[in-house]
Amino acid sequence: MTVEPGRDAYSDQSLLLGNGGAQTIIDVGANVGNTVEKYYFTYPNATIHAFEPDPATFAQLTQRYSAHPRVQCWCNAVSNDQNRAAFFINEDPGTNSLLPRPGSGRRYYNQRGVLRQKIEVSSVTLDGFCESNGITAVDILKLDIQGGELLALKGAEQLLSSQSVSVIYTEVQFIQLYDRAPLFHDICHFLEAKGFSLYGLYDLVVAANGQLRFADAIFIPPAIRESVLDQFPQEPY
């Protein structure tokens, strides 16, 4: 069944790649690998680099994909420098982050998103990682790192400035869920300076009081807009 463009983030990523597949996918914040699985079966020729810094979650990730050489797992955080960094492990592992929760108290995050322990992890930059591994182009860069997305993008300065990423698929926040976390407009401003523009928003999550909390977004460079989107006919109205 064909999905109408603008409705499903994964279908839209395939559309934006010209339905020609992908060779290199970087999944930052892979968790136990559910998104990895989507990419694995959608793009049978792609190598997927999956980053997960929490050792316990990383163990589950590596066990799940140990028999799949196209998935390479890395126990690192991705940030704006290569260093050792504090990493906040929460009761809900899906909310683990390089950033702590706000000091003003819990309002817009779930009850299990509270700190369990703080550990130290190794961080890498995407520029450094790609240079070390001979990666010159990335078809899909997926980021879901709970407020750390702008740090990761700042560590991909060379990749972004050269527009060597075809599709950026990232979580964005509209309200402060983590201390000093960038909001949607901060991500937009940074990527626009690199030539990337917003394509779509997906899976918007709203608080009980109506406040828009977070969503997923796709950003693309001019080459994808010109070669794919501009080939569609003009709007009929």
C-alpha positions as CSV (number, residue, x, y, z in Angstrom):
1,M,0.0,0.0,0.0
2,T,1.4,3.4,-1.0
3,V,1.5,5.9,1.8
4,E,0.7,9.5,1.0
5,P,3.8,11.7,1.4
6,G,4.0,13.7,4.6
7,R,2.2,11.0,6.7
8,D,5.0,8.5,7.6
9,A,8.6,9.4,8.4
10,Y,10.0,6.1,7.1
11,S,8.1,6.2,3.9
12,D,9.2,9.8,3.4
13,Q,12.8,8.9,3.9
14,S,12.6,6.4,1.1
15,L,10.9,8.9,-1.1
16,L,13.5,11.5,-0.4
17,L,16.3,9.1,-1.3
18,G,14.6,8.7,-4.7
19,N,13.6,5.1,-3.9
20,G,17.1,4.3,-4.8
21,G,18.1,2.8,-1.4
22,A,20.8,3.7,1.0
23,Q,24.4,2.7,1.5
24,T,25.3,4.3,4.8
25,I,22.9,4.9,7.7
26,I,24.0,6.3,11.1
27,D,21.5,5.7,14.0
28,V,22.5,7.8,17.0
29,G,20.5,6.7,20.1
30,A,19.8,3.2,18.8
31,N,18.6,1.9,22.1
32,V,17.8,-1.8,21.7
33,G,17.6,-1.5,17.9
34,N,14.0,-1.1,16.9
35,T,14.8,1.7,14.4
36,V,17.8,-0.3,13.2
37,E,15.5,-3.1,12.4
38,K,13.3,-0.8,10.2
39,Y,16.3,0.4,8.3
40,Y,17.8,-3.1,8.0
41,F,14.9,-4.5,6.1
42,T,14.0,-1.3,4.2
43,Y,17.6,-0.9,2.8
44,P,19.1,-4.3,2.2
45,N,22.4,-2.9,0.9
46,A,23.0,-0.4,3.7
47,T,25.6,-0.6,6.5
48,I,24.0,0.7,9.7
49,H,26.2,2.2,12.4
50,A,24.2,2.1,15.6
51,F,25.4,4.2,18.6
52,E,24.2,3.4,22.1
53,P,26.2,4.6,25.2
54,D,24.4,2.8,28.0
55,P,26.4,-0.4,28.6
56,A,23.3,-2.4,29.7
57,T,21.2,-1.3,26.6
58,F,24.3,-1.7,24.4
59,A,24.5,-5.4,25.5
60,Q,21.0,-6.0,24.3
61,L,21.7,-4.2,21.0
62,T,24.8,-6.2,20.2
63,Q,23.1,-9.5,21.2
64,R,20.2,-8.7,18.9
65,Y,22.4,-8.0,15.9
66,S,25.4,-10.2,16.5
67,A,24.6,-12.3,13.5
68,H,24.1,-9.4,11.2
69,P,27.3,-7.9,9.9
70,R,25.6,-5.0,8.1
71,V,24.9,-3.6,11.6
72,Q,27.9,-2.2,13.4
73,C,27.3,-1.3,17.0
74,W,29.3,1.3,18.9
75,C,29.1,1.9,22.7
76,N,29.6,5.7,22.5
77,A,27.7,8.8,23.0
78,V,27.8,11.2,20.0
79,S,28.5,14.8,20.9
80,N,30.4,17.9,19.9
81,D,33.8,16.6,21.1
82,Q,35.7,13.4,21.6
83,N,36.0,13.0,25.4
84,R,34.6,11.4,28.5
85,A,31.1,12.7,29.4
86,A,28.6,12.4,32.2
87,F,25.6,10.3,31.1
88,F,22.3,10.3,33.0
89,I,20.6,6.9,33.3
90,N,16.9,7.2,34.1
91,E,14.3,4.7,35.3
92,D,12.9,4.8,31.8
93,P,16.0,3.9,29.6
94,G,14.4,5.5,26.6
95,T,14.9,8.9,28.3
96,N,18.7,8.5,29.1
97,S,20.6,11.6,28.1
98,L,23.8,13.5,28.2
99,L,21.7,16.2,29.8
100,P,20.1,16.1,33.3
101,R,16.5,16.9,33.9
102,P,15.5,20.6,34.6
103,G,15.9,21.8,38.1
104,S,12.4,23.3,38.2
105,G,10.7,20.0,38.7
106,R,8.8,17.4,36.6
107,R,5.9,18.7,34.5
108,Y,6.4,17.6,30.9
109,Y,8.2,14.3,31.1
110,N,6.9,10.9,32.2
111,Q,7.1,9.7,35.8
112,R,9.7,7.0,35.0
113,G,12.0,9.6,33.3
114,V,13.7,10.4,36.6
115,L,17.4,9.8,37.4
116,R,18.5,6.4,38.5
117,Q,22.3,6.8,38.3
118,K,25.0,8.9,36.6
119,I,27.8,7.2,34.8
120,E,30.7,8.2,32.6
121,V,30.7,7.3,28.9
122,S,33.0,7.9,25.9
123,S,31.8,10.4,23.4
124,V,32.8,10.8,19.7
125,T,32.0,13.3,17.0
126,L,30.4,12.3,13.8
127,D,33.1,14.1,11.8
128,G,35.8,12.2,13.6
129,F,34.0,8.9,13.4
130,C,33.3,9.2,9.6
131,E,36.9,10.3,9.0
132,S,38.3,7.3,10.9
133,N,36.0,4.9,9.1
134,G,36.4,6.2,5.6
135,I,32.8,7.4,5.4
136,T,32.4,10.3,3.0
137,A,28.6,10.4,2.6
138,V,25.7,9.5,4.8
139,D,22.3,8.7,3.3
140,I,20.3,8.9,6.6
141,L,21.4,10.4,9.9
142,K,18.9,9.5,12.6
143,L,19.2,11.3,16.0
144,D,17.1,10.4,19.0
145,I,19.3,11.3,22.0
146,Q,16.9,13.2,24.3
147,G,18.1,16.8,24.0
148,G,21.6,16.0,22.8
149,E,20.8,16.4,19.1
150,L,22.3,19.8,18.7
151,L,25.5,18.7,20.3
152,A,25.7,15.8,17.8
153,L,25.0,18.1,14.9
154,K,27.7,20.5,16.1
155,G,30.1,17.5,16.0
156,A,29.2,17.0,12.3
157,E,30.2,20.4,11.1
158,Q,32.2,19.1,8.1
159,L,29.6,16.6,7.1
160,L,26.9,19.2,7.2
161,S,28.8,22.1,5.7
162,S,29.7,19.9,2.7
163,Q,26.0,18.7,2.6
164,S,27.2,15.1,2.7
165,V,24.1,14.0,4.5
166,S,21.0,13.3,2.4
167,V,18.4,13.0,5.1
168,I,18.4,14.1,8.7
169,Y,15.8,12.4,10.9
170,T,15.8,13.8,14.4
171,E,13.8,14.2,17.5
172,V,13.0,17.9,18.3
173,Q,11.6,19.4,21.5
174,F,9.2,22.3,21.9
175,I,9.4,22.6,25.7
176,Q,12.3,22.2,28.1
177,L,12.5,18.4,28.9
178,Y,16.2,18.5,29.8
179,D,18.4,21.1,31.3
180,R,19.7,23.5,28.6
181,A,18.3,21.3,25.9
182,P,17.9,23.1,22.5
183,L,14.4,23.6,21.3
184,F,13.0,23.1,17.8
185,H,13.9,26.6,16.6
186,D,17.5,26.1,17.8
187,I,17.8,23.0,15.6
188,C,16.2,24.8,12.7
189,H,18.5,27.8,13.0
190,F,21.6,25.7,13.1
191,L,20.7,23.5,10.2
192,E,19.4,26.4,8.1
193,A,22.9,27.9,8.4
194,K,24.3,24.7,6.8
195,G,21.7,24.8,4.0
196,F,19.3,22.3,5.3
197,S,15.6,23.0,5.4
198,L,12.6,21.4,7.2
199,Y,10.7,18.8,5.1
200,G,8.2,17.4,7.7
201,L,7.1,16.9,11.3
202,Y,5.9,13.5,12.6
203,D,4.4,11.9,15.7
204,L,3.7,15.1,17.6
205,V,3.3,14.4,21.3
206,V,1.1,16.8,23.3
207,A,0.9,17.2,27.1
208,A,-2.4,16.9,29.0
209,N,-2.6,20.7,29.2
210,G,-2.2,21.0,25.4
211,Q,1.4,22.0,25.3
212,L,3.3,20.5,22.4
213,R,6.1,18.5,23.9
214,F,8.2,16.9,21.2
215,A,8.1,15.4,17.7
216,D,10.3,13.9,15.0
217,A,11.5,16.1,12.1
218,I,13.1,15.5,8.7
219,F,15.6,18.1,7.3
220,I,17.1,17.9,3.8
221,P,19.8,19.7,1.8
222,P,19.1,21.6,-1.5
223,A,20.2,18.7,-3.7
224,I,17.5,16.4,-2.4
225,R,14.8,19.2,-2.7
226,E,15.8,19.9,-6.3
227,S,16.3,16.3,-7.5
228,V,13.3,14.8,-5.8
229,L,10.7,17.2,-4.5
230,D,10.9,19.7,-7.3
231,Q,10.2,16.9,-9.8
232,F,6.6,16.6,-8.4
233,P,3.9,18.5,-10.3
234,Q,2.8,21.9,-8.9
235,E,-0.1,21.9,-6.5
236,P,-3.5,21.6,-8.4
237,Y,-5.2,24.5,-6.5
